[in-house]
Amino acid sequence: GEHPARVATPSASSSSREAETLLTEEMPGSSYFQEDDRPVVLFDGICNMCNGGVNFVLDWDTSGKLRMAALQSEAGKSLLLRSGRRTDDVSSIVLVEKDKFAIKSEAVLRIAEFLDVPFPLLAQFFLPLPLFIRDTVYDQIAANRYFFFGKSSECRLRDDTFQDRFIE
């Protein structure tokens, strides 16, 4: 199902309360939605766990509903600004849609809604949990992702099999 967007003005804040925000045409990153309105998943390009998550999304998004960009790429930086975040903020996955964005656990659940069954159903199961509980779990995983899963020396920006899914 579609969630009503929380209306707020994007700012430098990274709080979960501003996880979904209406975005306007004049904002940075608008060009990425002019010819293709598919949402963009911003991921940490040097995080092995995050790259595994990208592979998972590519495998389960067989309809090609989502696009990908590394947070460290030019597209990623522009879309971070569009979402009211700093260009060097790689602390959270971000789902940027044409008119709103989501971070942390909200982004993960929104992404799940675009994937093949059973993931939209699983997202509906976890949505009723309070945001502070979901984000606390998310923050613990995110804070330890390099320790448990390691880092890559370079960003994964493109995969020729899914060329139309990656933006730089």
DAMOTA-V17439 format. One record per residue. N is the residue number from 0. BURIAL is + if it has 9 or more other ideal C-beta (glycine too) atoms within 8 Angstrom, else -. Layout:
BEGIN
N&BURIAL / N&BURIAL
END
This chain:
BEGIN
0&- / 1&- / 2&- / 3&- / 4&+ / 5&+ / 6&- / 7&- / 8&- / 9&+ / 10&- / 11&- / 12&- / 13&+ / 14&- / 15&+ / 16&- / 17&+ / 18&+ / 19&+ / 20&+ / 21&- / 22&+ / 23&- / 24&- / 25&- / 26&+ / 27&- / 28&+ / 29&+ / 30&- / 31&+ / 32&- / 33&- / 34&- / 35&- / 36&- / 37&- / 38&+ / 39&+ / 40&+ / 41&+ / 42&+ / 43&+ / 44&+ / 45&+ / 46&+ / 47&+ / 48&+ / 49&+ / 50&+ / 51&+ / 52&+ / 53&+ / 54&- / 55&- / 56&+ / 57&+ / 58&- / 59&+ / 60&+ / 61&- / 62&- / 63&- / 64&- / 65&+ / 66&+ / 67&+ / 68&+ / 69&+ / 70&+ / 71&+ / 72&+ / 73&- / 74&+ / 75&+ / 76&+ / 77&+ / 78&+ / 79&+ / 80&+ / 81&+ / 82&+ / 83&+ / 84&+ / 85&- / 86&- / 87&- / 88&+ / 89&- / 90&- / 91&+ / 92&+ / 93&+ / 94&+ / 95&+ / 96&+ / 97&- / 98&- / 99&+ / 100&+ / 101&+ / 102&+ / 103&+ / 104&+ / 105&+ / 106&+ / 107&+ / 108&+ / 109&+ / 110&+ / 111&+ / 112&+ / 113&+ / 114&+ / 115&- / 116&- / 117&- / 118&+ / 119&+ / 120&- / 121&+ / 122&+ / 123&- / 124&- / 125&+ / 126&- / 127&- / 128&- / 129&- / 130&+ / 131&- / 132&- / 133&+ / 134&+ / 135&- / 136&+ / 137&+ / 138&+ / 139&- / 140&- / 141&+ / 142&- / 143&- / 144&+ / 145&- / 146&- / 147&- / 148&+ / 149&- / 150&- / 151&+ / 152&- / 153&- / 154&+ / 155&+ / 156&+ / 157&- / 158&+ / 159&- / 160&- / 161&+ / 162&- / 163&- / 164&+ / 165&+ / 166&+ / 167&-
END
